[in-house]
Amino acid sequence: MKKLMLLLFLVGAGVTTQAQEDWKQLPEIFERVYSLATDLNEQTNKVTAQGSVISITTAKGTISVEQKLDPKKAKELKHYQYTLLTSSGKSILLDKMNSERVIETFQAKLLKLKEELRVNQDADVEEILGNLFDGGGK
């Protein structure tokens, strides 16, 4: 019986350690998404990265994700809380699984927007160059 209890304790401790490791990766992922949002902010007004908030403006309003230190944990641990915010005033404190989902969704949408902007810019450049050479030959 003691061996079973010890085994259960070790498995539980392993799961807890794994969950803490996952939480440690979220700030790194958030930082990459924040950097992407900062780059896109220079190209479009639909994306804002300011302070610890990433915002995307849609036809229905603005949706943001905020990262802030968890006040319940020691600051040295650098454990963050993530909150989903809407322009209608809704604020949802996210658990670990939803934090990952929201940050990954933001990343996917920002990457898609980056590609759309690149394609549109390429088309605009082609059109301008086409007009330049078409107009220059006459």
KATA-V414933 format. One record per backbone hydrogen bond with DSSP energy under -1.0 kcal/mol. CO is the residue of the C=O (numbers start at 0). NH is the residue of the N-H. E is the energy in kcal/mol with one decimal. If there is no record, write none. Layout:
CO	NH	E
CO	NH	E
This chain:
0	4	-2.3
1	5	-2.4
2	6	-2.6
3	7	-2.6
4	8	-2.4
5	9	-2.5
6	10	-2.5
7	11	-2.5
8	12	-2.5
9	13	-2.2
10	14	-2.2
11	15	-2.2
12	16	-2.4
13	17	-2.3
14	18	-2.4
15	19	-2.1
16	20	-2.3
17	21	-2.2
18	22	-1.9
19	23	-1.6
20	24	-1.1
21	25	-1.1
24	28	-2.1
25	29	-3.1
26	30	-2.3
27	31	-1.8
28	32	-2.4
29	33	-2.8
30	34	-2.2
31	35	-2.1
32	36	-2.6
33	37	-2.4
34	38	-2.1
35	39	-2.3
36	40	-2.1
39	42	-1.4
39	43	-2.2
45	56	-3.1
47	54	-3.3
49	52	-2.1
51	66	-2.5
52	49	-2.3
53	64	-2.2
54	47	-2.6
55	62	-2.6
57	60	-1.0
60	57	-3.5
61	86	-1.6
62	55	-2.7
63	84	-2.9
64	53	-2.3
65	82	-2.1
67	80	-3.6
69	72	-1.4
73	76	-1.4
74	77	-1.3
78	69	-3.5
80	67	-2.3
81	93	-3.1
82	65	-2.7
83	91	-2.8
84	63	-3.0
85	88	-1.7
89	85	-2.0
91	83	-2.8
94	98	-2.6
95	99	-2.3
96	100	-2.2
97	101	-2.9
98	102	-2.6
99	103	-2.6
100	104	-2.2
101	105	-2.6
102	106	-2.3
103	107	-2.4
104	108	-2.6
105	109	-2.6
106	110	-2.5
107	111	-2.1
108	112	-2.4
109	113	-2.5
110	114	-2.1
111	115	-2.4
112	116	-2.6
113	117	-2.1
114	118	-2.6
115	119	-2.5
116	120	-2.4
117	121	-2.6
118	122	-2.3
119	123	-2.5
120	124	-2.7
121	125	-2.5
122	126	-2.4
123	127	-2.5
124	128	-2.9
125	129	-2.7
126	130	-2.5
127	131	-2.4
128	132	-2.5
129	133	-2.5
130	134	-2.6
131	135	-1.7
132	136	-1.0
